[in-house]
Amino acid sequence: MTPDQLSEIKKHLQSELEALEAQELDLTVEYCADENEFASVVSDTHIKMAMRERSWARTKEIQTALRRVDAADYGCCEECGGDIGTARLKARPTTMLCVDCQSALEQQPVRYAV
């Protein structure tokens, strides 16, 4: 990956991080006159909580990618140590696995806790 490409990806990551940090989700529950309105407010609050969790996870992914850029470790697969590939990094800048390792991970059977 060229320094210009790396700089472009870093700017994109920083921009996305700033946008996520600018979002504020109000989780305040207001007084409700009836049960139907209360159910709607509770449902909206659950949706906002899920959005906040997703935003937090995405923020963490971006921060990890930016640390890897600064440590000159960006673009190396966490699993095999190989090159991730510029096209994949442009498509998904926070990825930490090459296509082969990601495919292998996705082929593993899912185990559910009992």
Order of alpha helices (4+ residues) and beta strands (2+ residues): alpha-alpha-alpha-alpha
